[in-house]
Each structure stands twice: as structure tokens, then as C-alpha cells.
Amino acid sequence: MDLGEGSNEPDGYALGVIEPGARKLHASDPTLTFNMVHQLTESEWSQLDEAILAVNRLDSPFHYKLLERNFLQLRDIHQFVSITISLGKDFASGDRQLRVESVMTATVNWLSSMRMFLDHEETDLKRRFGKASAEFDAFNDVTSAAYDDEVGYRFAYQFRNYVQHCGLPLSRIQVGPPATPNPHIKQVAKLQLDRDALLDRFDGWKQVQHDLEAMPPTFELLPLLAGAMTGLRAVNRACMEIDMDLALASTPLLATALDRLRGLDGQPVLFRYTHNEKGGLNFSPRPLQAPSVRKLQDVVEGRATRESLWKVNDDVPPALPMDPVAVREKFHRDNRGVQIISAWLQEGGGTPGFFEVVNEFLREDKGIEPVLTGLINASTLLAHMAAGSLGTTAEALVAGILDQYSQVDEPAFDGTLPSTPDVH
């Protein structure tokens, strides 16, 4: 361990590196090699520590990540429930009330995280900059714009108050034909709210009162919450831009610190250390975030634009793993496979009745692909189930069946060995 310059100080601050070979950034790990190259004053350390904190703030805060995760969970649960209900008895009867309650639970979780996000950002900006600051004014401007411009944002804002006082009213499940013709989709399910029930039970809607009065008697909740997320992402972007200003302002100081460590192997680190009772040193290392600082430095020095620091489509949530149409079409194929096998078993083989069923499916589907794919999927599933009950693998089971059938095609052995060609 190298204490570098000024190692006579009993407690202190330093700039240095954690040398290669370190497994993790933890002072209790005996494999760490701390190389404190430049001793710092407390003032110098404090300035660098604050600069590092400014760069670290560019990572999305937990309360915003929670907001996004809760929205994705709400969207996924809503999709699952609407699909299973729209499939009806072809899928499973199930407990419809339980499925609807899962949507209600996810909605309450999202509304709570929305409020947490807004309250936390407001409190944080007041604490750091003050109520009379330009930063707090920017927050008020973006939240006001979201409220004025996004009907979903202001609805969700007041809807959270409604839920707190009156509960969550998911008052209607509408099952009907799809908006666009699709031979594989017989019906769709929509989880809706009752406009008049909302107006009658709550008088704190404020501006949203007019929005509700202009809505149809029943309307879907999820599209409104998706609109609210547009506004909330704009609020988060504005708060992140404030933090971006601070990070860019701190970049020259951090870049200079990194330059002082140029040529040294290891992770650049800001150290704070104290003597312990055993005569050793306790370390509080803070990484200098070299890759992030260099990207910020490119912007400060004009080699890159500020917009380049934002990820492409950073505000767009990932697509659903499988959209409702794809789910229903997969279900249709698998259902075709089950229907083919059932017809075969009921008819006792390839009877005219069986082939009529198959031909009817081909006419309905306008091709063989759904029947063929579904039959393969169903057969594979049955093979795995049978193999599991026999304590073997599906591959071994199928191989054994093929061995049995291959013997049927071979001619009976008459005792004569096959002739072999002469080799000259």
C-alpha cells in the first residue's frame, strides 16, 4: 500500500487508483491494493466529492425506475387479463373477479409510485436549490405543462385522490367483436370505467370534471394512464436536465483530477481515510466515474452534442413480449392441434369424418400452416408429458417409437445373408 505524498498525516484525503487485480471495491477485501498518489486538502476532497455526486445523479433515481416498472407491470397484467377473458371458455373459465382485482392492485401501485415520484422530485429540488430558484421554477413549469396538455396526466393526478377517498372502480368489462376483422379473434375484452359513477361519487375532480363530462359513458383506463406516462417522462427529463447542467459544470474539475492520474493502471478513485484502533487505515473510496466524465468532457469541449448523452428512445418503454394478436394466433394454432388429435381419437383413425374435419379447418384457415404448426406443438407437448411420466426424455421416447415403426418396414429375415460385391 502506497500512501504517496504527505503520508505523515494521521487522517486525510487523497487521489489515487485501485490497482488491477482487485475483485471488488470494498475496503475489507485483503486483495485490494490502494495506491494513494496525491494527497488532498479537505476542501479539495469536498469539491471533488460534490462533483462526483453530480455525475452520479445522472442515473435515473429509484422512485422513477419504480414508476416505470409499475406501469409496465400494470400494462402486462392488463394485457393478460383482457386476453384470457376474450378467449372465454376456449381457454379456461377461471375466477374473473380475481383477475380484475389483479388489474386494480397494479393500478393502485402505479398511482402510488406516481405520487411518490412527483413528491420526491419537488422536495429534492426545494432542498437543494430553494423555492425561489430557477430549478424549482422549471419543475413547476413542466408539471403545469403536463397537467394542461395531457388529459391522461391530469386525470391520473386527480384519479389518485379519487382512489384514496373512494376506492378503485373498475366497473365494467366489455366483451365484444374486435375493431378490425380477424378470423382468429372472435371477441375482445376491455376493462372500463363508468363515467357517471366517477362524477357522482367524487366532487374533487377540478378541471378534470370537464374532461369526464366529455367522455363516453364508459371508457378504458389504460390509454389514459399511458398518456399520463408521457407527461411524467417529460417531468423526469426536465429534472434530469437540471442534473445534467450540474454534471457538465463539474466536469472540468473531474477531468483535471483524472489527468493527474493519467498513465497509472487501475480504477481512478477519490479516497477518504482514517486510522483505526488497530493501527491500520479505514478507507472510504469513491470512484471518479472516468468513462462518464470523458463523455461529459466531449460535450463541454464541443466534440459532442448534449443530446448525444441521452440514450436513443430512452423515454420509450420496451415492447410487450407478445402482443394480444400474436397470443391469440398462437392459441389458435395450438387449439387446431388439439382439435385434430381429438377428432382422430373420436373417429378411431383416418375415417371420412376425420378428413372432413381436417378439410374444414383448412378451408377456414385458408392454408395448412395453422393445422400443421398446431399439430407439431400439441404432439411435442404430449411427448414431453409422456416422457416425464416414464422417467425419460422426449427425444428418447420419440427415438424409441421410431425404432419400433422402422422394423415394420423391413422384410422378414429368411436366413440368407446379403451378398457383398467383389473387390478387385
N, C-alpha and C positions, 0 to 999 in steps of 0.2 A: 504494500500500500504506500503510495507516494503522496505526502502531504503538500509537496510543491513549495511555492514561495510562502514565507510567513508562517511556517508550521509551529512556531512557538506560541501562537495564540491558543488559549485554553478552549475557547468556543469560537465558532466563526462560520464564515460563508466562503464558498469557492465555486469556481467554474472549472469543469473538467469533463472526463469521459468515463463511462463504464466500459472496460476493455473487452474485446472479443472473448468468447468462452463463457460468458455469464449466461446462466439459464433463465433467470427471471430477475425482474427489478425489485428485489426485496433485500433489505439490509441484513436480515438474519441468515441469509444464504451464505455459507462459508466459501462458495466458489466464486463469489463476486470479487472483482478487482476494481477498486475505486481509484481513479487517478485524478486527484485534485490539482490542476495545473496552475490556476490563477486564483489567488486569494482576493476576496471582495470585501468591501465595507458593507455594513448593514443597509445603508442607503442604496448602494449599487444592487445588492441582492433583492431588496424590496422592489426596486424599479423593474428588474428582470422578472421577478416573480409575478408582478402585476401584468407584465407584457405577455408572459406565458398563459396566464389566466384568460387574457383577452383572446388569444388564439384558440384555447380550449373551448371557449364559449361558442365557437363556430359549429360545434357538434350539436345536433338537434337535442333539446332538453328532453328529459324523461316524460314530462307531462304532455309534450307534443307527440312524442312517439306513442304514448298511451292513447291519445286521441285518435291517431291514425289506426292503431291496432284494433281499437274498439269499433271503429267504423267498418273496417274490413271484416271483423267478426260478425257484426250486425248484417252486413251485406251477404256474407256466406250463409248465415243461418236463415236469413230471409229467402235466399235462393233455394236452399234445401227444403224448407217448409213448403214454399209455393210449388216446387216440383213434385214433392211427394203427394200433396193434396191434389194437384192437377192430374197425376197418374191414377188417382182414385183406387177403386177396387182391383185394378190390374196390377197394382204394386202391393199394397197392404192397407188394411183399414186403419190400424194404429189408433193412438189417442190424439185426436185433433186438438183438443184443448191444451194438452201438454206441449204440442208443437208450437201452438200460438203463444203460449206462455214463454217459450224459449226466445221468441222474437221480442216479446215485451221486456224480458230481462236484459237482452242485448241492447235494446233501445234505452233503457234506464241507465245502463253502464256508459253508453256513449254520451248521453245528456250530462251525466255527472262529470265525465272527463272533459267535455266541452267547457263546463263552468270552471273546472279546476284550471284548465289551460288559460282562460281569459283572466281569472282572478290572480293566478301566479304571475303572469306577464305584467299585469297592471301594478301589482305590489312590488315586483322586482324593479321596474322602471322608476317608480316613485322613490324607492330606497336608494337606488344608485345615482339618480340624476335630479330628483325633486319634482314636485308637481308643477312647478313653473318652468320646467326645462323644455327645450326643443324636442328632445327624445320622447317625453311624455305627450307632448302635443302631437307628434307623429303617430303615436299609438292611438290617441283619441280620434285622429283624422281617419285612420284606416278602419277602425271598428265602426265609426259612424258611416263611412262609405259602404262597408259590408252590410250594415243594417238597412241603409237606404236603397242599395242597388240589388241585393239578393233577397228575394222573398223567402227563400228557404232559410237563410240565416236569421232573419228577424222572427220567422215562425218558430224555429228551433229555440231561439233565445227566450221567447215567451212560453213556448210549449214546455220548457223545462220547469217554469213556475207553475204551469197548469198541473203537470205530473206531481210536483211536490205537494200541491194542495188537494188535488182531486184524484190522483191515480192515473194509470195509463189506460186510455180507452181504445183498444183495438176492437172496434165494434162490428166489423163486417168482413166476411171472407166471400168474395165474389168469384164464382166458378162459371166460366162461360167459354164460348168459342174463341180461338186465337184471333188476333188482329189481322194477321195475314194467313192465307190458306196454307196448310201443311198437312199432307196425308198421314204423317206420323204423330201429329199432335191433335188429339180430339178435344181437349179443353185446357184452359189455363186458369190459375188461381191468383187472385190479387188480394192482398191484405190491406184493408182500407179503414179510414176513419169516418165518423159521422159528423158532418159539419154542424148541424143544428145542436147535437149533443154537446159539442165543444163550446158553442156560443151560449147555450143555456146554463151550463154548469160553472162557468168562469167569467168574471167581469174584468179581468186584468189584462186583456189582450192588447190594449192601447192601439197603436197603428195597425196591428195585425187583425183587428176587428174588421177592417175594410177588406183585407186580403181574404179572410174567411168568407165574408158575405159574397165575394165574387167567385168563390169556388163552387164546384158542383156539389150536390147533396152528399155524395161520398167521394173520397179521393185517397190516393195512395200516399203513404207517409215517406217511403224510402226516397223517391225522387226529390222531395223537399229537403231531406237530410243531406242528400248528395249536393244540392245547391248550397246548403249551409257549409259543407266542407270547402266549397270554392271560396267562400268568404273567410273561413278560418285559415285556409292556406295563405290567403293574402295577408292576414294579420301576422301569421308566423313569418312570412317573407319580410314584412316591414320590420319586425323585431330582429330578425337575423341581419338585415341591412344595417341596423344600428350597431350590432355587434361587429359587423364587417368593418364599419368605419373605425372602431376602436382597434381591431386587429391590424388593419392597414397602418394606422398611426403608430402602432407598437412595433411594426416590422423592422424599421431601420435599427432600433436598439438590439433586437434579437439577431438580426443579420450580422451586426458588428460582433456580437458575442460568439456567433458561430465561426466568424472569420478568425477569431483569436485561437480557435481550436482546430483550424484547418491543418491537415496533414497528420492528425492523430487518429489512430484506429480506435473505434468504439462509438458508443452512443453518446452524443453531447448531452450533458446534464448540468443542472444548477443544484449545488449542494448546500445544505444547511447541516451542521454537525455540532454535537455537544459531547463532552466527556461523561462517561457513566461511572458508577461506583466501583466497577471492576478495573478501572484504569484504561478501558477501551473507548471507542467512539461510537456514538449513535448517529446514524445518517438519516436525513430526510431528502432523498434525491427527487428532483422534478425534471423530466425530460424536456429538452428545448424544442421538440416538435420540428426537427430540421426539415423534413420534406414539405410540411405545410408552410413553414416560414419561407422557403425558397420559392414556392408558388406565389405567395403573397408579395415577395420581393420582386418577382417578374411584373406584377401589376403596378407596384409602386414606381418601378423604374421604366415603365412603358413598354415592356416586352410582351405583355399580355393584357387583355381587357378584364375589367372587373367581372363582367358577365361570364367569362370563361371559368370562374371559380365555382359557378353553380353547375350541378350535375344536369345533364340533359333529361328533361321530363322529371325533374326532381319532385315536382308537385303532383305528379300523376300516380295514383296507386296502381299496383300490379293488377293485371287482368285476372279475372276469376279462373281457377284451374280448369273449369269446364262450364261453358255457358249452358243455359237451360235447353236450348235446341239440341246441342250435342248430347246432353244427358238423355233427352227423350229419344233421340235417334238410336243411341246405343241400347237403351232399354228396348226399343222396337226390334232391333236385330236379335238381342238375346231372347226376347219373347218369341220371335219366329223359330229359333232353335228349339225351344221348349215345346212349342206347338207341333213342330214336325215330329219330334220324338214321341209326344203323346198320341198323335194320330197313328204312328207306326204301331205303338203298343195296343191301342184300341182296336185297330183293324187286324192285328195279328200278322203284319207283314205288308208287302207291296201289293195290296189289293187295288181294284179300280177306285174304291172310295178314298184310299190313301193318296193315290196320284191326283185325284180330283182336288183334294185339299191343297196339295203342293202347287198344282197349276193355278188355283185361285189366289194363292199367296203371290205367285209370280206375276199374275195379272195386276193385282193391287199395287205391288211394289215396282212394276214396270221394269223388272230385271231380276237376276238371280242373286245379286250381291247380298242383300239383307238375309235371305234364307241361308246362303252358304256360310256367311260370317257368323250368323247366329247359331247354326248347327255346329260349327267348329268350336265356338265359345262354350256352348252348353255341353258338348262332348268332352271338352277339356276339363270343365268343372266336375263332371261326373267321374272322369278318370282320376282326378285328384281325390275326390271323396272316397271312391272305391279303394284306391291305393292306401289312403290313410287308415281305413278300416282293416286292411290286410297287413299293415305294418311294412309297406314297401313304398317305392316311389312311383309316380305316374309314368315315368319313362320306362321303368322295369315292367310295369303292368302291361303297357301297350306293346313292348317288345315281346313279352310272353304270349300275348294274343296273336301277334303276327307270326310267331313260330308255329303256333297251333294251326293257323289257316294256311301257312305255306306248305305244310305236309299234305294237305288235301289235294293240292295241285300236282304233286309229284306222282309218277307212275309206280305201280306196285313193283317190288323187287322180285325178280324171277330166278335169282341165283346166278345170273350171268354177269360177269364183270365187264364194264365198258372197255372197248378196245382202245389201245393207245397208238398214236402214229409212230411209224418207224423213223428213227433219227439216223441219218447217214452223215 
